């Protein structure tokens, strides 16, 4: 388990092994989500980085059309 220490200025350094694994860059933005006693850091990615992530997905029969009035 990798750990980090909160500084007196409430700053937290992300260990190098995690930065390398997630390809994080200096100055990158994060969304912070509090879930009970857990803080989740989610890197903000650009829309261009998401391009192609659903390639090959078939949207047919995704929605049940019976709910229409």
C-alpha positions as CSV (number, residue, x, y, z in Angstrom):
1,X,0.0,0.0,0.0
2,X,1.4,3.4,-1.0
3,X,0.8,6.2,1.5
4,X,1.2,10.0,1.5
5,X,1.3,12.6,4.2
6,X,-0.7,15.8,4.4
7,X,1.5,18.8,5.0
8,X,1.0,21.6,7.4
9,X,-0.3,23.7,4.4
10,X,-2.8,20.9,3.7
11,X,-0.9,19.8,0.5
12,X,-0.7,16.2,-0.5
13,X,2.1,14.9,-2.9
14,X,1.1,12.0,-5.2
15,X,3.8,9.4,-5.2
16,X,5.9,8.9,-8.4
17,X,4.7,5.4,-9.0
18,X,1.1,6.5,-9.1
19,X,1.9,9.6,-11.3
20,X,3.7,7.3,-13.7
21,X,0.9,4.7,-13.7
22,X,-1.8,7.3,-14.4
23,X,0.4,9.5,-16.6
24,X,-0.3,12.6,-14.5
25,X,1.3,15.9,-15.3
26,X,2.3,18.9,-13.2
27,X,-0.5,21.5,-13.1
28,X,-3.2,18.9,-14.0
29,X,-6.7,19.6,-12.6
30,X,-8.6,17.1,-10.4
31,X,-12.2,16.7,-9.3
32,X,-12.4,15.8,-5.6
33,X,-15.3,13.7,-4.4
34,X,-16.0,13.0,-0.7
35,X,-17.6,9.6,0.0
36,X,-17.9,9.2,3.7
37,X,-14.4,9.0,5.1
38,X,-12.9,8.6,1.6
39,X,-11.6,11.3,-0.7
40,X,-11.6,10.3,-4.4
41,X,-9.3,12.3,-6.8
42,X,-10.5,12.1,-10.4
43,X,-8.2,13.6,-13.1
44,X,-10.0,16.0,-15.4
45,X,-9.4,14.9,-18.9
46,X,-10.1,16.8,-22.1
47,X,-12.8,15.8,-24.5
48,X,-10.2,15.1,-27.1
49,X,-8.6,12.5,-24.7
50,X,-11.9,10.7,-24.5
51,X,-12.2,10.5,-28.3
52,X,-12.5,6.9,-29.5
53,X,-13.1,5.4,-26.0
54,X,-16.5,4.0,-27.2
55,X,-15.3,2.9,-30.6
56,X,-17.0,-0.4,-31.6
57,X,-19.9,0.0,-29.2
58,X,-23.3,-0.9,-30.6
59,X,-26.1,1.4,-29.4
60,X,-28.8,-0.7,-31.0
61,X,-31.4,-2.0,-28.4
62,X,-29.8,0.1,-25.7
63,X,-33.0,1.8,-24.8
64,X,-36.3,0.1,-24.1
65,X,-38.7,2.0,-26.4
66,X,-41.8,0.6,-24.5
67,X,-41.5,3.6,-22.1
68,X,-42.7,6.0,-24.7
69,X,-46.2,7.4,-24.4
